[in-house]
C-alpha cells in the first residue's frame, strides 16, 4: 500500500506539471502545429488522459467507455516517415471545452478506481505522462514566442568561451545493458539485463559544445536547428527568448550532424555499450548540477557538473551509433505493444542520458530513448570517441 500511495502522489504531481505546460500556451494557439511532423497541440491536451483511460479503465478494469470517439481520437501520436506530413485542419478537432470535460471526467473516474489498478500499469501511466512532459516541451519550444506565456526565469550566464577537450581513457571491460525483471519497473525494450564485452577506448570528457561545432559551420556546414544568425552574429533560440550563442553549452544536433562532425574530427560516436562503460566511471548524477529533472529550460555550460566524464546524464540526450533494436529475449508489453516494436525498423538510433526537461525517473542507466537520425527538434547532444 505505501508503494501505491507513492505512485498516486507521483501521478498527481505529474498531472500538475503537464497542466502547467499547457498553461504556457495562449488559449488562441491550442490548434497550432509547431512541429510539422507532429499533431496539433490540441491532440496532446487530450492524449494524456485518453492514454490513462484506455490503459487503466478499459484494459485493466474493463470499464465501459463514456466517450469512445475521444478514446480513439486521442489514442496515438504519430511518427511519419520524412516527406509524409499530416494534413488535418483545426476544424477536424473538437473544441477545447469538450476536451477539458473529457479530461476532467477521465481523471475523476480513474481516481475512484486507482486502488484496483496493478502497480505496473500505474508506473506506465506515470512515466508515459512524464515522457510527454518532455516531448510536448519540444513542441512548445517551436511555438512562436508571441503564442506562449513565459514564466519568470533566470537569465543564462554569459558564455565563457571554449571548454576542456580532454579525453578520458576507458579500459577494456564489460558493460551491463538492460534491466532484470526483479529490479523494478522498466519499459519492454529495457529487458533483459545482459553483459557485453567492450574493447578499450577514449571518450570526450565533455559533450561537444556550440563553440566547437561553430568551427565546422564556419567551414560551410549547415547550422544546427536551434541556431539563428542575426546581423552576422549567431543567436541561440531558447525556449522563451533568443540570446547570444553560448559557446560553452552543448550543441543540440541531429544524429546526421553529430556523425558528420565526428568524422570531420577523425573520430566517431560511442556505441550504447561504450556509453554504459563511460557512465560507470561518472558516479551518481545530481539533477541540479547535471541539468535534468526540470531545473532549467535551456542548456547550461558543459563544465557546470563534476566529472569526468561530465553530464553523461543531463544537459541533453546523447546520440550513440547504435541502431535501436531489441535486447535478447525481448517481449512487448501486452497492454502497449506499439511502444517499442514498431521502431525496431533500422531507422532510429539510441540516445542515452537525459535533457534539461527529462524527469528524474528516466536517469536510470537502463532507460533507452530513440529518434530518427535527421529529426532536429529534440535536445540531443553528443560526445566523441577514439578507439
VENQUICOR-V607686 format. One record per residue. N is the residue number from 1. RES is the residue in one small letter. PHI is phi as a letter, one per 40 degrees, with the letter a starting at -180 (* if undefined). Layout:
[[N:RES:PHI] [N:RES:PHI]]
This chain:
[[1:x:*] [2:x:d] [3:x:c] [4:x:c] [5:x:c] [6:x:c] [7:x:c] [8:x:c] [9:x:c] [10:x:c] [11:x:c] [12:x:c] [13:x:c] [14:x:c] [15:x:c] [16:x:c] [17:x:c] [18:x:c] [19:x:d] [20:x:c] [21:x:c] [22:x:c] [23:x:c] [24:x:c] [25:x:c] [26:x:c] [27:x:d] [28:x:c] [29:x:b] [30:x:c] [31:x:b] [32:x:c] [33:x:b] [34:x:c] [35:x:b] [36:x:d] [37:x:c] [38:x:b] [39:x:c] [40:x:c] [41:x:d] [42:x:d] [43:x:d] [44:x:c] [45:x:c] [46:x:c] [47:x:c] [48:x:c] [49:x:c] [50:x:c] [51:x:c] [52:x:c] [53:x:c] [54:x:c] [55:x:c] [56:x:c] [57:x:c] [58:x:c] [59:x:c] [60:x:c] [61:x:b] [62:x:f] [63:x:c] [64:x:c] [65:x:c] [66:x:c] [67:x:a] [68:x:d] [69:x:c] [70:x:c] [71:x:d] [72:x:c] [73:x:d] [74:x:b] [75:x:c] [76:x:b] [77:x:c] [78:x:b] [79:x:a] [80:x:c] [81:x:c] [82:x:d] [83:x:g] [84:x:b] [85:x:c] [86:x:c] [87:x:b] [88:x:c] [89:x:b] [90:x:d] [91:x:c] [92:x:c] [93:x:b] [94:x:c] [95:x:c] [96:x:c] [97:x:c] [98:x:c] [99:x:c] [100:x:c] [101:x:c] [102:x:c] [103:x:c] [104:x:c] [105:x:c] [106:x:d] [107:x:c] [108:x:c] [109:x:c] [110:x:c] [111:x:c] [112:x:c] [113:x:c] [114:x:d] [115:x:c] [116:x:c] [117:x:c] [118:x:d] [119:x:d] [120:x:d] [121:x:c] [122:x:c] [123:x:c] [124:x:c] [125:x:c] [126:x:c] [127:x:c] [128:x:d] [129:x:c] [130:x:c] [131:x:c] [132:x:c] [133:x:c] [134:x:c] [135:x:c] [136:x:c] [137:x:c] [138:x:c] [139:x:c] [140:x:c] [141:x:d] [142:x:c] [143:x:c] [144:x:d] [145:x:d] [146:x:c] [147:x:b] [148:x:b] [149:x:b] [150:x:c] [151:x:c] [152:x:c] [153:x:b] [154:x:c] [155:x:c] [156:x:c] [157:x:c] [158:x:c] [159:x:c] [160:x:b] [161:x:g] [162:x:c] [163:x:b] [164:x:c] [165:x:b] [166:x:c] [167:x:b] [168:x:b] [169:x:c] [170:x:b] [171:x:c] [172:x:d] [173:x:i] [174:x:b] [175:x:b] [176:x:c] [177:x:b] [178:x:g] [179:x:b] [180:x:c] [181:x:d] [182:x:c] [183:x:c] [184:x:h] [185:x:c] [186:x:a] [187:x:c] [188:x:d] [189:x:c] [190:x:c] [191:x:b] [192:x:b] [193:x:c] [194:x:a] [195:x:b] [196:x:b] [197:x:c] [198:x:b] [199:x:c] [200:x:c] [201:x:a] [202:x:b] [203:x:b] [204:x:d] [205:x:c] [206:x:b] [207:x:c] [208:x:c] [209:x:c] [210:x:d] [211:x:c] [212:x:c] [213:x:c] [214:x:d] [215:x:d] [216:x:c] [217:x:c] [218:x:c] [219:x:c] [220:x:h] [221:x:c] [222:x:c] [223:x:c] [224:x:c] [225:x:d] [226:x:c] [227:x:c] [228:x:a] [229:x:c] [230:x:b] [231:x:f] [232:x:g] [233:x:b] [234:x:c] [235:x:b] [236:x:b] [237:x:c] [238:x:c] [239:x:c] [240:x:b] [241:x:a] [242:x:c] [243:x:a] [244:x:d] [245:x:d] [246:x:c] [247:x:c] [248:x:c] [249:x:c] [250:x:c] [251:x:c] [252:x:c] [253:x:a] [254:x:c] [255:x:c] [256:x:c] [257:x:c] [258:x:c] [259:x:c] [260:x:c] [261:x:c] [262:x:c] [263:x:c] [264:x:c] [265:x:c] [266:x:g] [267:x:b] [268:x:a] [269:x:c] [270:x:c] [271:x:c] [272:x:d] [273:x:c] [274:x:c] [275:x:d] [276:x:c] [277:x:c] [278:x:c] [279:x:c] [280:x:c] [281:x:c] [282:x:c] [283:x:g] [284:x:c] [285:x:c] [286:x:b] [287:x:c] [288:x:c] [289:x:c] [290:x:c] [291:x:g] [292:x:a] [293:x:g] [294:x:g] [295:x:c] [296:x:b] [297:x:c] [298:x:b] [299:x:c] [300:x:b] [301:x:d] [302:x:c] [303:x:c] [304:x:c] [305:x:b] [306:x:c] [307:x:a] [308:x:c] [309:x:c] [310:x:c] [311:x:f] [312:x:c] [313:x:b] [314:x:h] [315:x:g] [316:x:h] [317:x:d] [318:x:b] [319:x:c] [320:x:b] [321:x:c] [322:x:c] [323:x:c] [324:x:c] [325:x:a] [326:x:c] [327:x:c] [328:x:d] [329:x:g] [330:x:d] [331:x:b] [332:x:c] [333:x:c] [334:x:c] [335:x:c] [336:x:a] [337:x:c] [338:x:c] [339:x:c] [340:x:b] [341:x:d] [342:x:c] [343:x:c] [344:x:c] [345:x:b] [346:x:g] [347:x:b] [348:x:b] [349:x:b] [350:x:c] [351:x:b] [352:x:b] [353:x:h] [354:x:a] [355:x:b] [356:x:d] [357:x:b] [358:x:c] [359:x:c] [360:x:c] [361:x:c] [362:x:c] [363:x:c] [364:x:c] [365:x:d] [366:x:c] [367:x:c] [368:x:b] [369:x:b] [370:x:a] [371:x:a] [372:x:c] [373:x:c] [374:x:b] [375:x:c] [376:x:c] [377:x:c] [378:x:c] [379:x:c] [380:x:b] [381:x:b] [382:x:a] [383:x:b] [384:x:c] [385:x:b] [386:x:b] [387:x:c]]
